[in-house]
């Protein structure tokens, strides 16, 4: 079976540990990952982790490999305006796209069909090609505007997956709660994992 190709975008919402952990899991599973990130994501990453995301894609790839201890042979990083990236065209779409974390600005832009940068264009491609788009929006409380954009995207068959960890697994650490959300993302990607026990299963 062919390894999946996943476009992973990091934007300027809080929750960067979810995105980094998802990247770790995807590379460990042998998926090919096309990584995109916004300028705001660089700021959030520096605030929420010890990882600095360089502006140059080649430097970011090297930094991610070193900080997250991942094999970068199946990781490609693209700049915000790199419209020659595979994700920019419906002739070469990824199997699925995850935006994690997803800012409300990015969510709104995708909802309205804007394509002002590579992240928005990649999401537009995924929707028009009827591939799976998973959005992990981190904001609270939610305004009517936020909810209307989420409803609009849900009607387009995007998956709205807020990072709201369950506690029936009795998490002991922040990493446990992060894994709970990453596990749900992997479920929706159709990828097998053993990150957390499932409801009704023995631990």
N, C-alpha and C positions, 0 to 999 in steps of 0.2 A: 504494500500500500504506500502511495506517495506521501511524503511528509508534507504537512500543510504549510502554506505561506500566510503569515499573519502580519497585517499592518498594525503597529502599536504606536499610538500618539500620546504624548504627555503634554498637558496644557496647564494653565496657571491656576488651577484649583488646589486647595489643600488635599493631601492624600498621596503624595509622591511615593511613600513606601509601598502602596498597592501596585503602582506601575512598575517599580523596580523589582518587586517580588514576582510579578507576572512575567517580566522579562527573563528573570532567572529560570522560572519553571518552563517557559516556552523553549528556551535554548537547551535546557536539560532534556526535554522531550524530543529534541531533534527537529523542531519546527524552524523554518526559515522566517526570520523576523525583519521587517522593514520598519525601522524606527524613525519617527518624526517627533519634533518637539518645538514648542513655541518659545518666544523670548521670555514670557512670563513664567514658563515652566523652569527656566534656568534660575530665576529668582526664588521660586518655591523650593526647588531642589536644594539650593544652598541654605535655606532656612530650616528645612525639615530633615536634612541628612548631612552627612559629611562629604557627600559627593558634589563636586562642582561640574556642571555640564558645560564644556567649552562650546564656543560659538561655531567653531569649525567642525563639520561632521566627522572627519577622520580622527580628530583629537578626541571627540566625544566617544567614538567607538573604542578607542584605546582606553579612555578613562573608565568607561562602563565595564569593560572586560576586567580591568585591574581591581576596581572597587567591588564589583559583584561576583568576582571569581567565576566568570562565565567564558565559555568557548565562543569566540567571536567569528568563527569561520562561516557561520550561517546567519550572521547579523550584518545588516547594511543600514547605515545612518544617512539620512538625506536632509539637506538644508530646506528652510522654509519656502524658498522661491525656486526650488529645483524641479521645474515642470518637465524635465526629462526623466524623472524618477518613474519606475513602473506603475506606482500607485496613482499617477496622474491621468492614466488612460484606461478606458474600458476595454481596450484590446489586450491589456495585461494586468487584470485586477488580481489582488490577493484573494485568498479563499474567504477571508473574514477580516474585519477591522475592529479594534478595541481602542476607545479613547479613555484613558485611565491615568490620572483623574481627568474629568471633563469639566471645564469651566462653564459657567452659565453663558458667557459671551460666545464660546465655541458652539455650545448647544443651540443657541438662538440663530447663529449664522447658518448652521447646517439645516435647521428647521425652515429657514427662508430661502434655501438654495443658493446661498452665497458661496463663492469660490475665490476668496481674496488671498488665500495662501494655500500651501500644499496640503495641510491638514484638512481644511474645508473641502478642497477639490477631491481629495482621496475619499472622504466620506460621501460626497456627492456621487462619485463613481460607484462605490459599494452599493448605494441605494438604487441607482439606475440599473445596475447589473444584477439586482436582486440577490446580492450576497448578504451575509450576516453582519450587521453593525451593532456593536455593544457599546453603550455609553455609560460611564460610571460617574454621575454628577455628584459633586460634594458641595452642598450649600445648605444652610439652615438659618432661619426658617425659609420656606419657599414662597415666593410671591405668586400671584395669579399669572403673571407673565411667564415665570419659570414653568408653572404647571401647564399652561397652554402650549408652550413649546414642546414639553415632554409628551403631551397627549398627541400633538400633531405628528411627532416622530414615531410614537408608538403605533399610530394608524398607518405609518409607512413601513411597519414591521421591524423597526429598530427595537432593540432590547434596552430598556431603561433599567439599569441595575445599580441603585444607590448603595454606597458602601455602609450598609447597616448590619453589622455582625450579629449573629444569633448567639445566645448564651447557653443553649442546651448542651453544647459540647464542653461546658465548664472551662473556658479558656483561662490559662494561668499567666499568659504573657501578652504583650502587644503583638508579638509575632504570631501568636495563635489566632488573634482576631483578624490580623491581616490575611493569614492563610484561609480563614473562613470565606472572605470575600473573593480571594483569588481562586479558591476552589469552585465557587459558583460561576465565575467567569469561564473557567476551564470546562465546566459542565456545559455551558451554552455554546462553547466552541466544539463540543463533542470530543474532548480529549480526556483520556483516562488518567486518573490521579488517585493518590491516597493521602492527600493533605489533611483532611479532617474526617472524623467518623460521620456517617450519614444517619439521619433520623431513623431510629428503630434498630440500628445495627449495634452489635457488641463493640465496645471500645477495644 
